[in-house]
Amino acid sequence: MSDHVDGPRSIGEPAADVTDLFAFTSPADPTRTVLAMCVFPSAGESAAFSNVIDYSIAVRRVSVAGLGEAARFQPAAEEAARLTFRFNVLERDASGRVIQRGVCRFADGRETPLTVNDEKGASTPEGDLRVFAGLRSDPFYLAWLAGDLSKVPNLLQHDNVLSMVAEFDTERMLGASQGSLFGAIAETVPAREGEGRVTHPVARVDWVGRPEQTNVRLNNPGLGRATDLRDLWNQQKPFEISADLQPLFLQRLKDSLLDWDLRDGEADWSPAALAANANIFLDDFLLFDVSKPITDDSHLEIEKSTLAGRPYQTGGGRTIDANVIDILFTWLVNRDRQFLQGGATGATKPGMTTFPYLAAPNTELQTVAETVELAAPPDAVWDVIGRFNIDWHPLIAGVRLVGEGPGQLRRIRTRDSAEIVERLESVEHAKRRYRYALVSGLPAAHYTGMIEARPNGGGCIAEWRVDYLADDQPDIAVKTRVSALLRTGLAYLNSRFGASR
Amino acid sequence: MSASLRVRDPSPRATDGEIAAINLQSARRRAWTRFAQNPCAPGVAEAILENERLAVEFLGDYQALDRLAVVASQLSCQEASSRAALIEAEVAAVAHRFNSALAHLERAALLQAPMEDIARHRLTIDQACGRHLDAVLAARRRLAASGRLDDLAPLGAVLADLGRIDEADATYRRALREYDGLSPFPLAWVCFQLGVLWGELAPEPNADRAADWFGRAIDYLPAYVKARVHLAEILAGHGQTRNAERLLRPALASGDPEVRWRLAEVLNAQGRFDEAKRELSAARALFEELLRKHQLAFADHAAEFFSGNGGDHALALEFARANLANRPTRRAFELVHAIAQAGRCGAETPA
């Protein structure tokens, strides 16, 4: 999944795990470019940056050094720009709230202090550069199981990441008049200095150019138990992959791209074109051209056009909302013959058109779960709780059902005269379980419930679980109400069937 | 001694321990939310297992054992896979239910779990139980050829179990030198093991040396409950009861009964007998609750507690024997022997 969870060091220190890199023209000001990187897959609400890592985005000018099957992009020897974020240990403000401060350093020696999670970000006095760091909704989405390319819902739904965003004056920072095509990478590097500490033995923990270099192209699950090269790749110096190891990586890319091409049973890539494509991916940096439009659909267009032997038309890059995984799979599997749409059409939240562009973090889904061990066989308990009309529940005054099967609605009138409407999502009689979702009646969003009876020795365990986000009311208010509903229901079952010994 | 040791063993740099602990809790809670949405989602149960294991080991959060039991039972209800069996095996092993863990491994093998995964789990269980130690040592040496801390630290542990103290010391220190990650958890763990090695396992314990390593473990991870408890014991033994108290108080919230037990000892030494009595009573209640649910996980600590301030020799011997039956290690045997000896001495002491 993009660059999430792709090596032992980054798994051991999730705050060093680079998940994604973005490069696009500011929707708010076309004279400015935005570079953003994300780290820490599935970060919780309190996640913090490591204080011993330099989080950097480096940019080099790139030239097109070959077309067609000789397609190649040559990066310049020198960096055009480098932005490095570094963070402090945690502090507490006057109210005891934990805060983290940091600084963003630029290649020209200037630096801007910042406070993590301050949405306004921080700017240089000249105003040519504005930066942000903090928790945001994960903009990446993946709705495929890569092993067999089956569609699933977004595997990163509701996930957050720690992100760093830099928006800058394109001409002033990149000198675009000297050439408008650039390659960018994001990396996490152990910070150099330290009092009484040894120099860290690895040069970098993780880096990313284009999405999915490690988890899809180098570590293709279709290649079976092939040696995992991801950590070796992550140790490489961006823009300067070891000459000794290039043949190894190139061969893996060729093997992998061939496997992807044949996933639909059709060979859309000639051996020469496939080799040329592997060569392009070996030079792993995110290409973007600041003189051309960068849109949600332009990701990889520079590479594709160059491989086709024609001038590219867009700025390539990667916007926040770009559907990069489906763009990539379509390119690899059928060479754009037919768009492969996964099981989701967007991330949990779309990006924003204003700074800091990445959407606000998702609130953690809350869970209320109750179980009771009953001295009755699961089928007997399922005969009762499996009735979607929930007429067995002591707090329910009346229920009206509308429709049948999945999609069926139940209009519940509670004993305190509230009305709750819920929709049946699925029933699995073999597992004695059904799932439902709230339509209205409780101050909650993304409210889903599950009730089941499962075997437990000679008796059974009845479990009732609800996941939700509080909406317009404090979480505790919703939780209290939901807990009362569940506990009262299970207490009734306990009295009816008896507790197991 | 501390200063010279620090010069010889410069500490690898790692993420600040407070950040790491907060990020652990953050990732742990998020993994649970994802598990609630889809218990079978790839990697989620494994993430919970890893995070909860760290919470037990470092934060003294023993409720994690209850939470892990939920993961195992929910996952096994959802799917009869080798993956679920391996997770059940690991959950059982974390709670020291080693026979149960081995049974789950056998089931995992029948369900075609990768042989290397099963072998890795068996090796860990054999080592924890002190079984086939020559074979365990040979296997650990082979794995340690990787030069990675993750492989060197278990080799250090088996060498320590075999009483090869200098070799264990060298191996642990090499593990620290070779560490190429940024998480403080593995570093703190190795420092703690070095503290135990020199404070408890060496034939001639060196309290200063042990205290230095426990101190380093706490430097890496201030929330490391066991390191605080062990360092507090050493400080209290040197009469530094105020410093010991300062170490223990922040760890009270963890719920680890050993914190309250050691605090009771420290308060007793300060002549604060009423407070000590309250802490001892709280320790006893916490032990009893944990033993009710996870007896094998706490049998050795409970034996020590009840043979000392817990004041119930028969119960102590019962727990020590249960521990020995579960994991017949040298330390388990020595614990039974010591408690039995103390009982005989006590019985022979004239009233």
Interface residues (C-beta under 8 A of the other chain):
Chain A: V5 P8 R9 G12 E13 P14 A15 A16 F40 S42 A43 G44 E45 S46 A47 A48 F49 S50 N51 V52 I53 V89 L90 V98 L145 L155 Q157 H158 D159 N160 P190 A191 G194 G196 R197 V198 H200 P201 V202 V205 E364 L365 T367 A369 R454 R465 D467
Chain B: R6 P10 S11 P12 R13 A14 T15 D16 E18 I19 A20 I22 N23 Q25 S26 A27 R28 R29 R30 A31 W32 T33 R34 A36 Q37 A41 P42 G43 A47 C77 R177 E178 Y179 D180 G181 L182 S183 F185 P186
